[in-house]
């Protein structure tokens, strides 16, 4: 087999796995020296791009349009996709100034998802919607079901679920900072869609309603309107550094309070303490209900600031001193 034919067949295989059958056929025809049956331009909706180092699957780009707006996204497809099994889907919401490529590189979620056989969706905020690319978690128009950005993210999630035949019982959402705050909103607004949520250095649902109250909440001021019952969300794993100078550590406690009823005497709390070799110490509070179901894992990371724990320096806002938040989140999600 000559080199051009081998390359053409490899390209066709990748396109087929991505569901782009017409383009796969054209690639085969080109490899065989034939003219494609149609010269129509391929759809711009998805485009295969370079796969990040350490990941064996595909990382593709796409766009989703909803009545509330359009957002681009990236989707990681593990090599196990297409083997006849519906895979879990993890939705990852980046922080301010970040984008999907940066967030994927920093969290290393694609590498772990390849090991655990998961699809990973990275919605992207635009500068048009927010100059700093922050999710607008702090605006009332973006804090409710079927409104604003929550509606866009939920719609995008459902589209990917349908297109790739993912497991509707195993859909999860996680985020960092502004993305963590929006992940909390998604867990509260769509408990029928997301089975569990991961909130890293985020803020509680309803803690702000405009820019001024957002900065107040980030400094540790009492929530503007949130209460434990008003913001009840699905089972959650929460990470926050106790030296976070960007989002005050009290927000981690407030997020945790929204996940469980502190007055429920049937909830059993187990405190676990640990130390990452050469890294941070941490305290993990595990909350279980009377049936033994874990409702919350609250990880307080000692001496840590505003960064994704266990992340890679290839991305922004990461702290390689651990614990490995991405790996712990997937562990928590897949047993929820």
C-alpha positions as CSV (number, residue, x, y, z in Angstrom):
1,X,0.0,0.0,0.0
2,X,1.5,3.4,-1.0
3,X,1.8,6.3,1.5
4,X,-1.0,8.4,-0.1
5,X,-3.5,5.5,0.0
6,X,-2.6,4.7,3.6
7,X,-3.1,8.3,4.7
8,X,-6.3,8.5,2.8
9,X,-7.7,5.4,4.4
10,X,-6.7,6.7,7.8
11,X,-8.5,10.0,7.2
12,X,-11.6,8.1,6.1
13,X,-11.5,6.0,9.2
14,X,-11.4,9.1,11.4
15,X,-14.2,10.7,9.5
16,X,-16.4,7.6,9.7
17,X,-15.9,7.4,13.5
18,X,-17.0,11.1,13.7
19,X,-20.2,10.3,11.8
20,X,-19.1,12.2,8.6
21,X,-19.8,9.5,6.1
22,X,-20.0,11.7,3.0
23,X,-16.6,13.2,3.7
24,X,-15.2,9.7,4.5
25,X,-16.4,8.4,1.1
26,X,-14.8,11.4,-0.6
27,X,-11.5,10.8,1.2
28,X,-11.4,7.1,-0.1
29,X,-12.1,8.3,-3.6
30,X,-9.3,10.8,-3.5
31,X,-6.9,8.1,-2.1
32,X,-7.8,5.8,-5.0
33,X,-7.3,8.6,-7.5
34,X,-11.0,9.1,-8.2
35,X,-13.0,12.4,-8.2
36,X,-15.4,12.7,-5.4
37,X,-19.0,12.2,-6.4
38,X,-19.9,15.6,-5.0
39,X,-17.9,18.8,-4.9
40,X,-20.1,20.3,-2.2
41,X,-18.2,21.9,0.6
42,X,-18.2,19.8,3.8
43,X,-20.3,21.1,6.7
44,X,-18.4,23.6,9.0
45,X,-20.3,22.3,12.0
46,X,-17.6,19.9,13.0
47,X,-13.9,19.8,12.1
48,X,-11.4,17.2,13.2
49,X,-8.3,18.9,14.7
50,X,-5.1,17.8,16.3
51,X,-5.5,15.5,19.3
52,X,-3.9,16.8,22.5
53,X,-0.7,15.0,23.7
54,X,-1.5,12.1,25.9
55,X,-5.0,11.4,24.4
56,X,-5.7,8.6,22.0
57,X,-9.1,9.6,20.7
58,X,-10.3,12.6,18.7
59,X,-10.9,16.2,19.8
60,X,-13.4,17.8,17.4
61,X,-14.9,21.2,17.1
62,X,-18.6,22.1,16.7
63,X,-21.2,24.8,17.3
64,X,-24.7,24.7,18.8
65,X,-27.4,27.2,18.2
66,X,-30.4,27.7,20.6
67,X,-33.0,30.4,20.7
68,X,-31.0,32.0,23.5
69,X,-27.8,32.1,21.5
70,X,-25.0,30.2,19.8
71,X,-21.9,28.8,21.4
72,X,-19.0,26.8,20.0
73,X,-17.7,23.7,21.7
74,X,-15.1,21.0,21.6
75,X,-15.9,17.3,22.1
76,X,-13.4,14.6,23.1
77,X,-14.3,11.1,21.6
78,X,-12.4,8.2,23.2
79,X,-11.1,5.4,21.1
80,X,-13.7,3.1,22.8
81,X,-16.5,5.0,21.1
82,X,-18.5,3.0,18.6
83,X,-18.0,-0.3,20.2
84,X,-21.7,-0.8,20.7
85,X,-21.9,0.6,24.2
86,X,-23.4,3.9,25.2
87,X,-20.7,6.0,26.9
88,X,-21.0,8.5,29.8
89,X,-20.8,12.2,29.0
90,X,-19.0,14.8,31.1
91,X,-19.6,18.5,30.4
92,X,-16.7,20.7,31.4
93,X,-17.2,24.5,31.9
94,X,-14.0,26.5,31.7
95,X,-13.2,29.5,33.8
96,X,-12.7,33.2,32.9
97,X,-10.2,33.9,30.1
98,X,-10.0,30.2,29.3
99,X,-11.2,28.2,26.3
100,X,-11.9,24.5,25.7
101,X,-8.4,23.7,24.5
102,X,-6.7,25.4,27.4
103,X,-9.1,23.8,29.9
104,X,-8.7,20.4,28.4
105,X,-4.9,20.7,28.5
106,X,-4.9,22.0,32.1
107,X,-7.3,19.5,33.6
108,X,-6.1,16.5,31.6
109,X,-9.7,15.3,31.6
110,X,-9.4,13.9,28.1
111,X,-6.5,11.6,29.1
112,X,-8.5,10.3,32.1
113,X,-11.7,10.0,30.0
114,X,-9.8,7.9,27.5
115,X,-9.0,5.5,30.4
116,X,-12.5,5.6,31.8
117,X,-14.3,5.5,28.4
118,X,-16.2,8.8,28.5
119,X,-17.1,11.5,26.1
120,X,-16.2,15.0,27.2
121,X,-18.0,18.1,26.0
122,X,-16.4,21.6,26.5
123,X,-18.9,24.4,25.8
124,X,-17.1,27.6,25.0
125,X,-18.0,31.1,26.2
126,X,-17.6,33.9,23.7
127,X,-16.2,37.4,24.1
128,X,-19.4,38.7,22.7
129,X,-21.4,37.2,25.6
130,X,-18.7,38.2,28.2
131,X,-15.6,40.2,27.5
132,X,-13.5,38.0,29.8
133,X,-15.1,34.8,28.5
134,X,-16.7,34.2,31.9
135,X,-20.0,32.3,32.1
136,X,-22.6,34.7,33.3
137,X,-23.5,32.8,36.5
138,X,-24.0,36.0,38.4
139,X,-26.8,37.4,36.3
140,X,-30.5,36.5,37.0
141,X,-31.1,36.0,33.3
142,X,-28.6,33.1,33.4
143,X,-29.6,31.4,36.7
144,X,-32.8,29.6,35.7
145,X,-33.9,26.5,33.8
146,X,-34.6,27.1,30.1
147,X,-33.3,30.7,30.3
148,X,-30.1,32.2,28.9
149,X,-26.8,30.2,29.1
150,X,-28.2,27.4,31.2
151,X,-30.7,26.7,28.3
152,X,-27.8,26.8,25.8
153,X,-25.6,24.4,27.8
154,X,-28.5,22.0,28.5
155,X,-29.5,22.1,24.8
156,X,-26.0,21.4,23.7
157,X,-25.7,18.5,26.1
158,X,-28.9,17.0,24.8
159,X,-27.7,17.3,21.2
160,X,-24.5,15.6,21.9
161,X,-26.3,12.9,23.8
162,X,-28.5,12.2,20.9
163,X,-25.9,12.5,18.1
164,X,-23.4,10.2,19.8
165,X,-25.8,7.8,21.6
166,X,-24.4,8.5,25.0
167,X,-25.8,7.1,28.2
168,X,-28.6,9.5,29.4
169,X,-28.3,8.1,32.9
170,X,-24.6,9.0,33.1
171,X,-24.4,12.7,32.3
172,X,-22.3,15.0,34.5
173,X,-21.3,18.6,34.6
174,X,-18.2,20.2,36.2
175,X,-16.4,23.5,36.1
176,X,-13.7,25.8,37.5
177,X,-14.3,29.2,39.0
178,X,-17.0,31.0,36.9
179,X,-17.5,27.6,35.2
180,X,-17.8,26.0,38.6
181,X,-20.5,28.5,39.6
182,X,-22.3,27.8,36.3
183,X,-22.0,24.0,36.9
184,X,-23.8,24.5,40.2
185,X,-26.5,26.4,38.4
186,X,-26.8,23.5,35.9
187,X,-27.1,20.9,38.7
188,X,-29.8,22.9,40.4
189,X,-31.7,23.7,37.2
190,X,-31.5,20.4,35.5
191,X,-31.4,17.5,38.0
192,X,-33.3,15.4,35.4
193,X,-30.4,15.8,33.0
194,X,-27.2,15.8,35.1
195,X,-26.7,12.9,37.6
196,X,-23.9,14.7,39.5
197,X,-21.9,17.9,39.5
198,X,-18.3,18.9,40.1
199,X,-17.7,22.4,41.5
200,X,-14.0,23.5,41.6
201,X,-13.3,26.9,43.2
202,X,-16.9,28.0,42.4
203,X,-19.7,29.8,44.1
204,X,-23.2,28.8,45.3
205,X,-26.3,29.2,43.2
206,X,-28.0,32.6,43.6
207,X,-25.0,34.1,45.5
208,X,-25.1,37.2,43.1
209,X,-27.4,39.0,40.7
210,X,-25.1,41.5,39.1
211,X,-21.4,42.4,38.7
212,X,-21.3,44.3,42.1
213,X,-22.8,41.4,44.1
214,X,-20.6,38.9,42.2
215,X,-17.4,40.6,43.4
216,X,-18.9,40.8,46.9
217,X,-19.6,37.1,46.9
218,X,-16.1,36.4,45.6
219,X,-14.7,38.4,48.5
220,X,-16.7,36.2,50.9
221,X,-19.7,38.3,51.6
222,X,-22.9,36.5,52.6
223,X,-24.9,35.2,49.6
224,X,-27.2,37.8,48.1
225,X,-30.2,35.5,48.0
226,X,-29.1,31.9,48.2
227,X,-30.3,29.5,50.8
228,X,-29.7,25.8,51.3
229,X,-33.1,24.8,50.0
230,X,-33.3,27.3,47.2
231,X,-30.2,26.1,45.6
232,X,-30.5,22.4,46.2
233,X,-28.5,20.5,43.6
234,X,-27.7,16.9,42.6
235,X,-24.9,14.9,44.3
236,X,-21.8,17.0,44.1
237,X,-18.0,16.8,44.6
238,X,-16.6,20.2,45.6
239,X,-13.0,21.4,45.6
240,X,-11.7,24.6,47.1
241,X,-8.3,25.8,48.3
242,X,-8.2,27.4,51.8
243,X,-5.8,30.0,50.5
244,X,-7.9,31.0,47.5
245,X,-7.5,34.8,47.1
246,X,-9.8,35.1,44.0
247,X,-12.9,33.2,45.2
248,X,-13.0,33.2,49.0
249,X,-12.9,29.7,50.6
250,X,-16.2,30.4,52.4
251,X,-17.9,29.9,49.0
252,X,-16.8,26.2,49.1
253,X,-18.6,25.8,52.4
254,X,-21.7,27.6,51.0
255,X,-21.7,25.4,47.9
256,X,-21.4,22.3,50.1
257,X,-24.4,23.5,52.2
258,X,-26.6,23.6,49.1
259,X,-25.9,19.9,48.4
260,X,-27.1,18.5,51.7
261,X,-29.6,19.4,54.4
262,X,-27.5,20.2,57.4
263,X,-30.5,19.7,59.7
264,X,-31.1,16.1,58.5
265,X,-29.9,14.0,61.4
266,X,-29.9,10.9,59.2
267,X,-26.9,12.1,57.2
268,X,-23.7,10.5,58.2
269,X,-20.5,12.6,57.8
270,X,-17.1,10.9,57.6
271,X,-14.0,13.1,57.7
272,X,-10.9,11.9,55.7
273,X,-7.6,13.6,55.8
274,X,-4.7,13.0,53.5
275,X,-1.5,14.3,52.0
276,X,-0.4,14.2,48.3
277,X,3.2,13.0,48.3
278,X,5.3,16.2,47.7
279,X,2.0,18.2,47.4
280,X,-0.9,19.6,49.3
281,X,-2.6,18.2,52.4
282,X,-6.4,18.0,52.3
283,X,-9.6,17.3,54.3
284,X,-12.4,15.5,52.6
285,X,-15.9,15.4,54.2
286,X,-18.0,12.6,52.8
287,X,-21.8,13.0,53.4
288,X,-24.0,9.9,53.1
289,X,-27.8,9.6,53.5
290,X,-29.6,6.8,55.5
291,X,-29.5,4.6,52.4
292,X,-25.8,4.9,52.1
293,X,-25.8,7.1,49.0
294,X,-23.1,9.7,48.9
295,X,-24.6,13.1,48.4
296,X,-21.5,15.2,48.8
297,X,-17.7,15.0,48.9
298,X,-16.2,18.3,50.0
299,X,-12.5,18.6,49.5
300,X,-10.7,21.5,51.3
301,X,-7.2,21.7,50.0
302,X,-4.8,23.2,52.5
303,X,-2.4,25.9,51.4
304,X,-3.9,25.9,47.8
305,X,-5.0,28.9,45.9
306,X,-7.3,29.5,42.9
307,X,-6.3,26.8,40.5
308,X,-7.4,23.3,39.2
309,X,-5.7,20.8,41.5
310,X,-3.6,18.1,40.0
311,X,-3.6,19.9,36.7
312,X,-0.9,20.3,34.0
313,X,1.2,23.4,33.4
314,X,0.2,23.1,29.8
315,X,-3.1,24.8,30.8
316,X,-3.8,28.0,32.8
317,X,-4.9,28.2,36.4
318,X,-3.5,24.8,37.4
319,X,-1.8,23.4,40.5
320,X,0.1,20.2,40.0
321,X,0.5,19.7,43.7
322,X,-2.9,17.9,43.8
323,X,-5.0,16.2,44.7
324,X,-6.0,15.1,41.2
325,X,-9.4,16.8,40.9
326,X,-10.2,15.5,37.4
327,X,-9.5,11.9,38.4
328,X,-11.5,12.2,41.7
329,X,-14.4,13.8,39.9
330,X,-14.7,11.0,37.4
331,X,-14.4,8.4,40.1
332,X,-17.3,10.2,42.0
333,X,-19.4,10.6,38.9
334,X,-19.2,7.1,37.6
335,X,-20.3,5.6,40.9
336,X,-23.1,8.1,41.5
